Amino acid sequence: MHLGCGGALFNLRVAAAQQDWDVGTEMFPDRRDPWRLVDVTLEEPGTVPFDRGLADLFPAVEARRPNRSPFSDEQIPPEIFDELCAAALLEGARLAVPSDWYADDLVDLVHDAELHEAAGDLMRAEIIAWTRTGRAGRRPRCPIRSAR
């Protein structure tokens, strides 16, 4: 769940930068509320410097499509893994891959979370909204659009 929320936050930052806005974030702002992951503040253009590099990523956000397919067993080449670790560090995070013994427990937790999500009306509605059910080549709607 944290990965998905982090991805959504990153997309918000990219979309805001594309509009010359900056996003202020405070991670885990209330220790008493573990479900509150981040407070986000949009800063008007010109009030703080923003990251032009983020704005350059906007076409990728628009082209992004969710993928709920299982992962393959293909190993990530070391040079790509190193780049992913460096990208995580630039975002103030650390990329860690669980060891084999831990991965089985993690898969069990993910399976439990999937069952919990599948039982919820909101999650079913989201899955329906993002799942392609039409003819091949038809693109689903992207919730983030440029105002320009």
DSSP file with accessible surface (Angstrom, degrees, kcal/mol):
  #  RESIDUE AA STRUCTURE BP1 BP2  ACC     N-H-->O    O-->H-N    N-H-->O    O-->H-N    TCO  KAPPA ALPHA  PHI   PSI    X-CA   Y-CA   Z-CA
    1    1 A M     >        0   0  137      0, 0.0     4,-2.4     0, 0.0     5,-0.2   0.000 360.0 360.0 360.0 -38.9    0.0    0.0    0.0
    2    2 A H  H  >  +     0   0  113      1,-0.2     4,-2.8     2,-0.2     5,-0.2   0.878 360.0  54.3 -63.9 -35.7    2.9    2.4    0.8
    3    3 A L  H  > S+     0   0  162      2,-0.2     4,-2.5     1,-0.2    -1,-0.2   0.932 109.8  46.7 -62.8 -44.3    4.3    1.8   -2.7
    4    4 A G  H  > S+     0   0   52      2,-0.2     4,-2.4     1,-0.2    -2,-0.2   0.916 113.7  47.7 -64.1 -41.4    1.0    2.8   -4.3
    5    5 A C  H  X S+     0   0   56     -4,-2.4     4,-2.6     2,-0.2    -2,-0.2   0.908 111.5  51.0 -67.0 -39.3    0.6    5.8   -2.1
    6    6 A G  H  X S+     0   0   39     -4,-2.8     4,-2.6     2,-0.2    -2,-0.2   0.906 110.1  49.9 -63.4 -39.6    4.2    6.8   -2.9
    7    7 A G  H  X S+     0   0   33     -4,-2.5     4,-2.6     2,-0.2    -2,-0.2   0.921 110.9  48.9 -64.2 -41.8    3.6    6.5   -6.6
    8    8 A A  H  X S+     0   0   61     -4,-2.4     4,-2.2     2,-0.2    -2,-0.2   0.914 111.6  49.6 -64.5 -41.0    0.4    8.6   -6.3
    9    9 A L  H  X S+     0   0   28     -4,-2.6     4,-2.5     2,-0.2    -2,-0.2   0.921 110.6  50.1 -64.2 -41.8    2.4   11.3   -4.4
   10   10 A F  H  X S+     0   0   59     -4,-2.6     4,-2.5     1,-0.2    -2,-0.2   0.936 110.1  50.1 -62.9 -43.7    5.1   11.3   -7.0
   11   11 A N  H  X S+     0   0   28     -4,-2.6     4,-2.8     1,-0.2    -1,-0.2   0.891 109.6  52.0 -61.8 -37.9    2.6   11.6   -9.8
   12   12 A L  H  X S+     0   0   66     -4,-2.2     4,-2.6     2,-0.2    -1,-0.2   0.930 109.7  48.8 -63.0 -44.1    1.0   14.6   -7.9
   13   13 A R  H  X S+     0   0   51     -4,-2.5     4,-2.4     2,-0.2    -2,-0.2   0.904 112.6  48.3 -62.4 -40.9    4.4   16.2   -7.6
   14   14 A V  H  X S+     0   0    0     -4,-2.5     4,-2.2     2,-0.2    -2,-0.2   0.943 112.9  47.0 -64.8 -47.1    5.1   15.7  -11.3
   15   15 A A  H  X S+     0   0   18     -4,-2.8     4,-0.9     1,-0.2    -2,-0.2   0.900 113.3  48.9 -63.7 -38.9    1.7   17.1  -12.3
   16   16 A A  H ><>S+     0   0   11     -4,-2.6     5,-2.9    -5,-0.2     3,-0.8   0.932 110.4  50.4 -66.3 -43.4    2.1   20.1  -10.0
   17   17 A A  H ><5S+     0   0    2     -4,-2.4     3,-2.2     1,-0.3    -2,-0.2   0.881 102.9  60.5 -63.2 -34.2    5.6   20.8  -11.4
   18   18 A Q  H 3<5S+     0   0   28     -4,-2.2    -1,-0.3     1,-0.3    -2,-0.2   0.809 107.4  46.1 -63.6 -25.1    4.2   20.7  -14.9
   19   19 A Q  T <<5S-     0   0   51     -4,-0.9    -1,-0.3    -3,-0.8    -2,-0.2   0.189 124.6-106.7 -98.5  12.6    1.9   23.6  -13.9
   20   20 A D  T < 5S+     0   0   54     -3,-2.2    26,-0.4     1,-0.3     2,-0.3   0.699  80.9 128.3  68.6  21.5    4.9   25.4  -12.2
   21   21 A W      < -     0   0   84     -5,-2.9     2,-0.3    -6,-0.2    -1,-0.3  -0.721  50.2-139.9-100.2 157.6    3.6   24.6   -8.7
   22   22 A D  E     -A   43   0A  49     21,-1.5    21,-3.2    -2,-0.3     2,-0.5  -0.854   8.8-138.5-113.6 154.2    5.6   23.0   -6.0
   23   23 A V  E     -A   42   0A  12     -2,-0.3     2,-0.4    19,-0.2    19,-0.2  -0.962   9.4-157.8-116.3 119.6    4.4   20.4   -3.5
   24   24 A G  E     -A   41   0A  25     17,-3.7    17,-2.7    -2,-0.5     2,-0.4  -0.803  17.3-169.3 -91.5 136.2    5.3   20.6    0.1
   25   25 A T  E     -A   40   0A  67     -2,-0.4     2,-0.4    15,-0.2    15,-0.2  -0.969  21.1-167.3-129.5 145.5    5.1   17.3    2.0
   26   26 A E  E     -A   39   0A 111     13,-1.9    13,-2.0    -2,-0.4     2,-0.2  -0.955  23.9-143.1-128.1 109.5    5.2   16.2    5.6
   27   27 A M  E    S-A   38   0A 102     -2,-0.4    11,-0.3     1,-0.2    10,-0.1  -0.525  76.7  -4.7 -76.3 140.3    5.6   12.4    5.9
   28   28 A F  S    S+     0   0  114      9,-3.6    -1,-0.2    -2,-0.2     9,-0.2   0.923  76.2 178.5  44.1  62.3    3.8   10.7    8.8
   29   29 A P        +     0   0   29      0, 0.0     2,-0.4     0, 0.0    -1,-0.1   0.691  65.1  42.3 -71.0 -18.1    2.6   14.0   10.2
   30   30 A D    >   -     0   0   33      6,-0.5     3,-2.1     3,-0.3     6,-0.3  -0.889  61.1-165.8-135.2 104.6    0.6   12.4   13.1
   31   31 A R  T 3  S+     0   0  247     -2,-0.4    -1,-0.1     1,-0.3    -3,-0.0   0.741  91.4  60.9 -61.3 -22.7    2.1    9.5   15.1
   32   32 A R  T 3  S+     0   0  214      1,-0.2    -1,-0.3     2,-0.1    -2,-0.0   0.630 102.6  55.0 -78.7 -13.0   -1.3    8.8   16.6
   33   33 A D    X   +     0   0   65     -3,-2.1     3,-1.6     3,-0.1    -3,-0.3  -0.799  61.5 178.8-123.3  89.1   -2.7    8.1   13.1
   34   34 A P  T 3  S+     0   0   94      0, 0.0    -1,-0.1     0, 0.0    -6,-0.1   0.693  80.4  61.8 -67.5 -15.5   -0.7    5.5   11.3
   35   35 A W  T 3  S+     0   0  189      1,-0.1     2,-1.1     2,-0.0    -7,-0.0   0.629  82.9  86.5 -83.1 -13.5   -3.0    5.6    8.3
   36   36 A R    <   +     0   0   96     -3,-1.6    -6,-0.5    -6,-0.3    -3,-0.1  -0.747  54.1 169.2 -89.5  99.1   -2.1    9.3    7.7
   37   37 A L        +     0   0   29     -2,-1.1    -9,-3.6     1,-0.2     2,-0.3   0.830  56.4   0.0 -83.5 -34.8    1.0    8.9    5.5
   38   38 A V  E     -A   27   0A  40    -11,-0.3     2,-0.5   -10,-0.2    -1,-0.2  -0.993  50.3-141.3-158.1 143.2    1.5   12.4    4.3
   39   39 A D  E     -A   26   0A  49    -13,-2.0   -13,-1.9    -2,-0.3     2,-0.4  -0.944  28.1-157.7-101.9 134.1    0.2   16.0    4.4
   40   40 A V  E     -A   25   0A  58     -2,-0.5     2,-0.4   -15,-0.2   -15,-0.2  -0.941  11.4-173.9-118.3 133.6    0.5   17.7    1.0
   41   41 A T  E     -A   24   0A  77    -17,-2.7   -17,-3.7    -2,-0.4     2,-0.5  -0.996  16.8-143.7-126.3 126.2    0.5   21.5    0.5
   42   42 A L  E     -A   23   0A  90     -2,-0.4     2,-0.5   -19,-0.2   -19,-0.2  -0.787  15.7-150.8 -87.8 127.4    0.5   23.0   -3.0
   43   43 A E  E     -A   22   0A  67    -21,-3.2   -21,-1.5    -2,-0.5     3,-0.1  -0.854  22.0-112.8 -99.8 130.1    2.6   26.1   -3.2
   44   44 A E    >   -     0   0  128     -2,-0.5     3,-2.0   -23,-0.2     4,-0.5  -0.197  46.5 -80.9 -59.6 152.1    1.6   28.7   -5.7
   45   45 A P  T 3  S+     0   0   64      0, 0.0   -24,-0.1     0, 0.0    -1,-0.1  -0.242 115.7  18.5 -54.7 136.6    3.9   29.4   -8.7
   46   46 A G  T 3  S+     0   0   82      2,-0.4    -2,-0.1   -26,-0.4   -25,-0.1   0.287  97.3  96.3  88.3  -8.7    6.8   31.6   -7.9
   47   47 A T  S <  S+     0   0   82     -3,-2.0    -3,-0.1     1,-0.2   -26,-0.1   0.837  97.0   8.3 -84.3 -32.2    6.6   31.2   -4.1
   48   48 A V  S    S-     0   0   55     -4,-0.5    -2,-0.4    -5,-0.1    -1,-0.2  -0.979  89.0 -96.0-141.2 153.1    9.3   28.5   -3.9
   49   49 A P        -     0   0  123      0, 0.0     2,-0.3     0, 0.0   -28,-0.0  -0.463  43.1-155.0 -67.8 140.9   11.7   27.0   -6.5
   50   50 A F        -     0   0   62     -2,-0.1     2,-0.9   -28,-0.1   -28,-0.1  -0.779  24.0 -98.6-115.9 166.0   10.3   23.9   -8.0
   51   51 A D    >>  -     0   0   83     -2,-0.3     4,-1.2     1,-0.2     3,-0.8  -0.720  26.8-169.1 -88.8 103.0   12.0   20.9   -9.7
   52   52 A R  H 3> S+     0   0  112     -2,-0.9     4,-1.7     1,-0.2    -1,-0.2   0.831  86.3  65.4 -60.7 -30.4   11.9   21.4  -13.5
   53   53 A G  H 34 S+     0   0   36      1,-0.2     4,-0.5     2,-0.2    -1,-0.2   0.870  98.6  52.6 -61.5 -34.6   13.2   17.8  -13.8
   54   54 A L  H X4 S+     0   0   10     -3,-0.8     3,-1.6     1,-0.2     4,-0.3   0.918 105.1  54.4 -65.2 -42.8    9.9   16.6  -12.3
   55   55 A A  H >< S+     0   0    4     -4,-1.2     3,-1.7     1,-0.3    -1,-0.2   0.861  99.8  62.0 -60.0 -33.8    7.9   18.6  -14.8
   56   56 A D  T 3< S+     0   0  110     -4,-1.7    -1,-0.3     1,-0.3     4,-0.2   0.701  96.5  60.7 -66.0 -18.3    9.8   16.9  -17.6
   57   57 A L  T X> S+     0   0   76     -3,-1.6     4,-1.4    -4,-0.5     3,-1.0   0.507  74.3  99.9 -85.1  -4.6    8.4   13.6  -16.5
   58   58 A F  H <> S+     0   0   10     -3,-1.7     4,-2.3    -4,-0.3     3,-0.3   0.874  74.5  57.4 -56.3 -41.8    4.7   14.6  -17.1
   59   59 A P  H 3> S+     0   0   86      0, 0.0     4,-1.7     0, 0.0    -1,-0.3   0.890 105.8  52.6 -57.4 -32.8    4.3   12.9  -20.4
   60   60 A A  H <> S+     0   0   62     -3,-1.0     4,-1.1     2,-0.2    -2,-0.2   0.870 106.6  52.4 -69.3 -34.7    5.3    9.6  -18.7
   61   61 A V  H >< S+     0   0    9     -4,-1.4     3,-0.5    -3,-0.3    -1,-0.2   0.930 109.9  48.5 -65.6 -43.9    2.6   10.2  -16.0
   62   62 A E  H 3< S+     0   0   60     -4,-2.3    -1,-0.2     1,-0.2    -2,-0.2   0.857 114.4  46.0 -63.8 -32.8    0.0   10.7  -18.7
   63   63 A A  H 3< S+     0   0   64     -4,-1.7    -1,-0.2    -5,-0.2    -2,-0.2   0.620  87.7 116.9 -85.5 -11.4    1.1    7.5  -20.5
   64   64 A R    <<  -     0   0  116     -4,-1.1    -3,-0.0    -3,-0.5    -4,-0.0  -0.242  42.0-173.3 -62.1 139.4    1.2    5.4  -17.3
   65   65 A R        -     0   0   52     77,-0.1    -2,-0.0    74,-0.0    77,-0.0  -0.999  27.5-111.7-131.5 137.6   -1.1    2.5  -17.1
   66   66 A P        -     0   0   35      0, 0.0     2,-0.4     0, 0.0     0, 0.0  -0.346  26.1-158.6 -67.2 149.8   -1.6    0.3  -14.0
   67   67 A N        +     0   0  125      1,-0.1    -2,-0.0     2,-0.1     0, 0.0  -0.947  20.1 171.2-132.9 110.0   -0.4   -3.2  -14.2
   68   68 A R        +     0   0  137     -2,-0.4     3,-0.1     2,-0.0    -1,-0.1   0.137  41.7 123.1-103.5  18.0   -1.9   -5.7  -11.8
   69   69 A S  S    S-     0   0   76      1,-0.1    -2,-0.1     0, 0.0     0, 0.0  -0.426  72.2 -93.7 -75.4 155.3   -0.3   -8.7  -13.5
   70   70 A P        -     0   0  125      0, 0.0     2,-0.2     0, 0.0    -1,-0.1  -0.297  43.6-108.2 -64.6 152.5    2.0  -11.0  -11.5
   71   71 A F        -     0   0  197      1,-0.1     2,-0.1    -3,-0.1    -3,-0.0  -0.500  31.6-120.7 -77.5 152.4    5.7  -10.3  -11.6
   72   72 A S        -     0   0   83     -2,-0.2    -1,-0.1     1,-0.1     0, 0.0  -0.388  16.9-118.7 -85.1 169.8    8.0  -12.6  -13.5
   73   73 A D  S    S+     0   0  156     -2,-0.1    -1,-0.1     2,-0.1     2,-0.0   0.388  70.2 131.4 -87.3   3.7   10.9  -14.5  -12.0
   74   74 A E        -     0   0  155      1,-0.1     2,-0.2     0, 0.0    -2,-0.1  -0.329  60.3-121.6 -61.5 133.4   13.3  -12.6  -14.2
   75   75 A Q        -     0   0  164      1,-0.1    -1,-0.1    -2,-0.0    -2,-0.1  -0.541  20.5-120.2 -76.4 140.6   16.3  -11.2  -12.3
   76   76 A I        -     0   0   91     -2,-0.2    -1,-0.1     1,-0.1     5,-0.0  -0.691  34.6-110.9 -78.8 127.8   16.9   -7.4  -12.5
   77   77 A P    >>  -     0   0   49      0, 0.0     4,-2.5     0, 0.0     3,-0.6  -0.299  25.5-119.2 -58.5 142.5   20.3   -6.7  -14.0
   78   78 A P  H 3> S+     0   0   91      0, 0.0     4,-2.6     0, 0.0     5,-0.2   0.855 111.6  54.6 -54.6 -38.4   22.7   -5.3  -11.3
   79   79 A E  H 3> S+     0   0  115      2,-0.2     4,-1.7     1,-0.2     5,-0.1   0.890 110.8  45.6 -67.4 -35.2   23.2   -2.0  -13.2
   80   80 A I  H <> S+     0   0   76     -3,-0.6     4,-2.5     2,-0.2    -1,-0.2   0.914 111.6  52.0 -71.9 -40.7   19.4   -1.3  -13.4
   81   81 A F  H  X S+     0   0   60     -4,-2.5     4,-2.5     1,-0.2    -2,-0.2   0.924 108.4  51.8 -60.8 -41.1   19.0   -2.3   -9.7
   82   82 A D  H  X S+     0   0  105     -4,-2.6     4,-2.3    -5,-0.2    -1,-0.2   0.906 109.5  49.7 -61.4 -40.4   21.8    0.2   -8.8
   83   83 A E  H  X S+     0   0  133     -4,-1.7     4,-2.5     2,-0.2    -1,-0.2   0.892 109.9  50.9 -65.8 -39.0   20.0    2.9  -10.8
   84   84 A L  H  X S+     0   0   82     -4,-2.5     4,-2.3     2,-0.2    -2,-0.2   0.907 110.0  49.9 -64.2 -41.4   16.7    2.1   -9.0
   85   85 A C  H  X S+     0   0   32     -4,-2.5     4,-2.2     2,-0.2    -2,-0.2   0.916 111.1  49.1 -62.7 -41.7   18.5    2.4   -5.6
   86   86 A A  H  X S+     0   0   52     -4,-2.3     4,-2.1     2,-0.2    -2,-0.2   0.909 109.9  51.3 -64.8 -40.8   20.0    5.7   -6.6
   87   87 A A  H  X S+     0   0   52     -4,-2.5     4,-1.0     1,-0.2    -1,-0.2   0.905 109.0  51.2 -63.5 -39.4   16.5    7.0   -7.7
   88   88 A A  H ><>S+     0   0   20     -4,-2.3     5,-2.8     1,-0.2     3,-0.7   0.926 107.9  52.3 -63.4 -42.1   15.1    5.9   -4.4
   89   89 A L  H ><5S+     0   0  121     -4,-2.2     3,-1.8     1,-0.3    -1,-0.2   0.890 103.7  57.0 -61.7 -38.2   17.8    7.8   -2.5
   90   90 A L  H 3<5S+     0   0  149     -4,-2.1    -1,-0.3     1,-0.3    -2,-0.2   0.799 107.5  49.7 -62.3 -26.8   17.0   11.0   -4.5
   91   91 A E  T <<5S-     0   0   87     -4,-1.0    -1,-0.3    -3,-0.7    -2,-0.2   0.313 124.2-104.7 -92.8   6.2   13.5   10.7   -3.2
   92   92 A G  T < 5S+     0   0   75     -3,-1.8     2,-0.2     1,-0.3    -3,-0.2   0.758  86.9 108.1  78.8  23.4   14.6   10.3    0.4
   93   93 A A      < -     0   0   52     -5,-2.8     2,-0.4    -6,-0.1    -1,-0.3  -0.720  62.0-130.8-125.1 175.1   13.9    6.6    0.4
   94   94 A R        -     0   0  199     -2,-0.2     2,-0.6    -3,-0.1    -9,-0.1  -0.999  15.4-138.8-131.1 128.6   15.8    3.3    0.4
   95   95 A L        +     0   0   67     -2,-0.4     2,-0.4   -10,-0.2   -10,-0.0  -0.798  28.2 176.2 -88.0 121.1   15.1    0.4   -2.0
   96   96 A A        -     0   0   60     -2,-0.6    -2,-0.0   -11,-0.0     0, 0.0  -0.989  19.2-153.4-127.8 136.7   15.3   -2.9   -0.2
   97   97 A V        -     0   0   96     -2,-0.4     6,-0.0     0, 0.0    -2,-0.0  -0.940  26.3-120.9-108.7 126.2   14.5   -6.3   -1.6
   98   98 A P        -     0   0   49      0, 0.0     5,-0.0     0, 0.0     2,-0.0  -0.321  27.7-112.6 -66.4 147.7   13.4   -9.0    0.9
   99   99 A S     >  -     0   0   53      1,-0.1     4,-2.2     4,-0.0     3,-0.4  -0.246  35.4 -98.1 -71.0 167.6   15.4  -12.1    1.2
  100  100 A D  H  > S+     0   0  146      1,-0.2     4,-1.1     2,-0.2    -1,-0.1   0.890 123.1  52.8 -57.2 -42.0   13.9  -15.4    0.0
  101  101 A W  H  > S+     0   0  185      1,-0.2     4,-0.6     2,-0.2    -1,-0.2   0.869 114.2  43.0 -66.1 -30.9   12.9  -16.5    3.6
  102  102 A Y  H  > S+     0   0  102     -3,-0.4     4,-2.2     1,-0.2    -1,-0.2   0.809 101.1  70.1 -82.8 -27.8   11.1  -13.2    4.1
  103  103 A A  H  X S+     0   0   28     -4,-2.2     4,-2.8     1,-0.2     5,-0.2   0.870  93.2  56.2 -61.2 -38.0    9.5  -13.1    0.6
  104  104 A D  H  X S+     0   0  113     -4,-1.1     4,-2.0     1,-0.2    -1,-0.2   0.927 109.6  45.7 -61.7 -43.5    7.1  -16.0    1.4
  105  105 A D  H  X S+     0   0   88     -4,-0.6     4,-2.1    -3,-0.2    -1,-0.2   0.900 112.4  51.9 -64.5 -38.5    5.7  -14.2    4.4
  106  106 A L  H  X S+     0   0   63     -4,-2.2     4,-2.6     2,-0.2    -2,-0.2   0.921 107.3  51.7 -65.2 -41.5    5.4  -11.0    2.3
  107  107 A V  H  X S+     0   0   93     -4,-2.8     4,-2.6     1,-0.2    -1,-0.2   0.912 108.5  52.3 -61.8 -40.8    3.5  -12.9   -0.4
  108  108 A D  H  X S+     0   0   94     -4,-2.0     4,-2.3    -5,-0.2    -1,-0.2   0.917 110.0  48.4 -61.5 -41.9    1.1  -14.2    2.3
  109  109 A L  H  X S+     0   0  106     -4,-2.1     4,-2.4     2,-0.2    -2,-0.2   0.910 111.0  49.9 -65.0 -41.0    0.5  -10.7    3.5
  110  110 A V  H  X S+     0   0   73     -4,-2.6     4,-2.7     2,-0.2    -2,-0.2   0.927 109.9  51.3 -63.4 -41.9   -0.1   -9.4    0.0
  111  111 A H  H  X S+     0   0   95     -4,-2.6     4,-2.2     1,-0.2    -2,-0.2   0.933 110.1  48.9 -61.5 -44.3   -2.6  -12.2   -0.6
  112  112 A D  H  X S+     0   0   94     -4,-2.3     4,-2.2     1,-0.2    -1,-0.2   0.909 111.5  50.0 -60.5 -41.8   -4.5  -11.3    2.6
  113  113 A A  H  X S+     0   0   48     -4,-2.4     4,-3.0     1,-0.2    -2,-0.2   0.904 108.3  52.9 -65.0 -39.7   -4.5   -7.6    1.5
  114  114 A E  H  X S+     0   0  110     -4,-2.7     4,-2.7     2,-0.2    -1,-0.2   0.912 109.5  48.5 -62.3 -41.7   -5.9   -8.6   -1.9
  115  115 A L  H  X S+     0   0  102     -4,-2.2     4,-1.1     2,-0.2    -1,-0.2   0.919 112.7  48.6 -63.9 -41.2   -8.7  -10.6   -0.3
  116  116 A H  H  < S+     0   0  153     -4,-2.2     4,-0.5     1,-0.2     3,-0.5   0.930 113.8  46.2 -63.9 -44.9   -9.5   -7.6    2.0
  117  117 A E  H >< S+     0   0   75     -4,-3.0     3,-1.5     1,-0.2     7,-0.3   0.900 107.2  57.3 -64.7 -41.6   -9.5   -5.2   -0.9
  118  118 A A  H 3< S+     0   0   51     -4,-2.7    -1,-0.2     1,-0.3    -2,-0.2   0.775 101.7  57.8 -63.3 -23.4  -11.6   -7.4   -3.1
  119  119 A A  T 3< S+     0   0   72     -4,-1.1     2,-0.3    -3,-0.5    -1,-0.3   0.664  90.4  90.6 -80.5 -14.6  -14.3   -7.4   -0.5
  120  120 A G  S <> S-     0   0   29     -3,-1.5     4,-2.2    -4,-0.5     5,-0.2  -0.629  70.2-142.8 -91.1 138.4  -14.6   -3.6   -0.5
  121  121 A D  H  > S+     0   0  120     -2,-0.3     4,-2.3     1,-0.2     5,-0.2   0.895 102.1  52.0 -61.4 -41.9  -17.1   -1.8   -2.8
  122  122 A L  H  > S+     0   0  155      1,-0.2     4,-2.2     2,-0.2    -1,-0.2   0.904 109.9  48.4 -64.3 -41.1  -14.7    1.1   -3.4
  123  123 A M  H  > S+     0   0   34     -6,-0.3     4,-2.7     2,-0.2     5,-0.2   0.922 110.7  50.5 -66.9 -41.2  -11.9   -1.2   -4.4
  124  124 A R  H  X S+     0   0  106     -4,-2.2     4,-2.5    -7,-0.3    -2,-0.2   0.926 110.4  50.6 -61.7 -40.4  -14.1   -3.2   -6.8
  125  125 A A  H  X S+     0   0   55     -4,-2.3     4,-2.3     1,-0.2    -1,-0.2   0.907 110.8  49.1 -63.5 -40.0  -15.2    0.1   -8.3
  126  126 A E  H  X S+     0   0   78     -4,-2.2     4,-1.9     2,-0.2    -2,-0.2   0.933 110.7  49.5 -64.9 -44.3  -11.6    1.2   -8.8
  127  127 A I  H  X S+     0   0   60     -4,-2.7     4,-1.6     1,-0.2    -2,-0.2   0.930 111.2  49.5 -61.4 -42.5  -10.7   -2.1  -10.4
  128  128 A I  H  < S+     0   0  128     -4,-2.5    -1,-0.2     1,-0.2     3,-0.2   0.922 110.3  51.7 -61.6 -41.1  -13.6   -1.8  -12.8
  129  129 A A  H  < S+     0   0   54     -4,-2.3    12,-0.3     1,-0.2    -1,-0.2   0.834 117.8  37.1 -66.1 -32.0  -12.6    1.7  -13.7
  130  130 A W  H  < S+     0   0   55     -4,-1.9     2,-0.4    -5,-0.1    -1,-0.2   0.582  95.0  96.4 -98.4 -10.9   -9.0    0.7  -14.5
  131  131 A T  S  < S-     0   0   68     -4,-1.6     2,-0.6    -3,-0.2    -4,-0.0  -0.663  74.0-127.3 -86.9 132.9   -9.6   -2.7  -16.1
  132  132 A R        +     0   0  136     -2,-0.4    -2,-0.1     1,-0.2    -3,-0.1  -0.664  41.9 155.5 -78.1 122.3   -9.7   -2.8  -19.9
  133  133 A T        +     0   0  125     -2,-0.6    -1,-0.2    -5,-0.1     3,-0.1   0.423  49.3  79.6-123.5  -5.4  -12.9   -4.5  -20.9
  134  134 A G  S    S-     0   0   38      1,-0.2     3,-0.1     4,-0.1     4,-0.0  -0.031  94.9 -49.0 -88.9-162.6  -13.4   -3.1  -24.4
  135  135 A R  S >  S-     0   0  199      1,-0.1     3,-1.6     2,-0.1    -1,-0.2  -0.249  74.4 -80.1 -69.0 158.6  -11.7   -3.9  -27.7
  136  136 A A  T 3  S+     0   0  105      1,-0.2    -1,-0.1    -3,-0.1     3,-0.1  -0.228 115.1  27.9 -59.3 142.7   -8.0   -4.2  -27.9
  137  137 A G  T 3  S+     0   0   70      1,-0.3     2,-0.4    -3,-0.1    -1,-0.2   0.286  83.5 132.0  89.3 -10.6   -6.0   -1.0  -28.2
  138  138 A R    <   -     0   0  145     -3,-1.6    -1,-0.3     1,-0.0    -4,-0.1  -0.611  51.0-139.0 -77.5 129.5   -8.6    1.1  -26.3
  139  139 A R        -     0   0  150     -2,-0.4     3,-0.1    -3,-0.1    -1,-0.0  -0.725  10.9-126.8 -92.2 137.2   -7.0    3.2  -23.7
  140  140 A P        -     0   0   19      0, 0.0     2,-0.1     0, 0.0   -10,-0.1  -0.354  41.2 -86.4 -73.0 160.4   -8.6    3.6  -20.2
  141  141 A R        -     0   0  199    -12,-0.3     3,-0.0     1,-0.1     0, 0.0  -0.415  36.8-137.0 -66.6 141.8   -9.1    7.1  -19.0
  142  142 A C        -     0   0   10      1,-0.1    -1,-0.1    -2,-0.1   -77,-0.1  -0.893   4.3-148.8-100.1 125.2   -6.2    8.7  -17.2
  143  143 A P  S    S+     0   0   94      0, 0.0     2,-0.6     0, 0.0    -1,-0.1   0.700  80.5  71.5 -72.1 -13.9   -7.3   10.6  -14.0
  144  144 A I        +     0   0   46    -83,-0.2     2,-0.4   -82,-0.1    -2,-0.1  -0.880  64.7 173.0-106.2 120.4   -4.5   13.1  -14.2
  145  145 A R        -     0   0  135     -2,-0.6     2,-0.2     2,-0.0   -83,-0.0  -0.948  33.6-110.5-126.4 149.2   -4.9   15.6  -17.0
  146  146 A S        -     0   0   37     -2,-0.4  -131,-0.0     1,-0.1  -127,-0.0  -0.514  12.6-151.4 -74.9 140.2   -3.0   18.7  -18.0
  147  147 A A              0   0   89     -2,-0.2    -1,-0.1     0, 0.0  -128,-0.0   0.511 360.0 360.0 -86.2  -7.4   -4.8   22.0  -17.5
  148  148 A R              0   0  171      0, 0.0    -2,-0.1     0, 0.0  -129,-0.0  -0.512 360.0 360.0 -83.9 360.0   -2.8   23.5  -20.4
